[in-house]
Amino acid sequence: MSRIAFIGFGEAAKTFISSWNNKAPEIINAFDIKTNNVFTRENKLLEYIDQGVQGTFRPEEAIHGAQLIFSLVTADQAEQALQQIAGSLTEKQIVLDCNSCSPQAKQRLAKLVKAQGAEYIDIAIMAPVLTSQPNIPLYLSGQKADKVAEYLTLLGFDVEVISENVGDASSIKMMRSVMVKGLEALTTECVLAARKSGVDHHVLKSLSHTYPGLELSHLSRYHMERMLNHGQRRHAELKEVATTLNELGMSHSMVEGAMNWHQSLGELNIEASEQPLAQLSDQIIEQLQVEDTESTATKLQNIQ
């Protein structure tokens, strides 16, 4: 592969490139919606330069001539992103949809891509990219998954082909997210409530005896940091999880609760790095109380 493109150029795309080192293809194009925002354009253009990619102002320009096209946008933008480039796709191009979408959404997009003569691979990123590089784990499903897996393995990814059925890789990630993102929300709710009650030390001590392998003090802080830094994106991913469960005819009440926690923490302006768990918990509790007070005041004004 001599030419690839990225649709969406955020943390995942930049981490991919940095993990490839001298294995990267000769030409890398990229488009990100922030390029067309006057407030974010300059930073995004500097990122293109820093990563050695050719940034574009239109998605169809980015994919021109690319053999592989990575779609790495937020879950709520995934369908729109591929709809924008679908008419410009050509035969022999392969779309690697790495977004956290429901399997049903992936299947719809596969039909859209294949109608243009291009190929579509469902990809699930199975761990945080920053902490798992250079061997970022990927699950693949789709008719050309075996062929693409060979190249991605050469780039350094830890690749597993699940099946030829688009949606299977994403199904695994969706079900896993019920546990992973749900556990993050559960530990956060537990620890913040315990901290506010003044018994957090005793609760964590007791839980450590019950679950000795979890290291809950460290895990709780890690979960809070993840939610503060990525809560908005993960809220969008959990909406896709809820959609998946709904289409299976299953309850998704736990997922809805997790969605609320991820959104709430994602909206806070807190620098989590280096803070101990107790201090971080206090900051979160304080800001959440401010948010609740402002929300109540707004509601009262609307009533009046």
ABEGO torsion letter per residue (X at the ends): XABBBBBEBBAAAAAAAAAAEAABBABBBBBBAAAABAAAAAAAAAAAAAAGBBBBABAAAAABGBABBBBBBBAAAAAAAAAAAAAABBBGBBBBBABBBBAAAAAAAAAAAAAAGBBBBBBBBABBAAAAOABBBBBBBEAAAAAAAAAAAAAGBBBBBABABBGAAAAAAAAAAAAAAAAAAAAAAAAAAAAAAGAAAAAAAAAAAABAAAGAAAAAAAAAAAAAAAAAAAAAAAAAAAAAAAAAGBBAAAAAAAAAAAAAAAABBBBABGBBAAAAAAAAAAAAAAAAAAAAAAAAAAAX
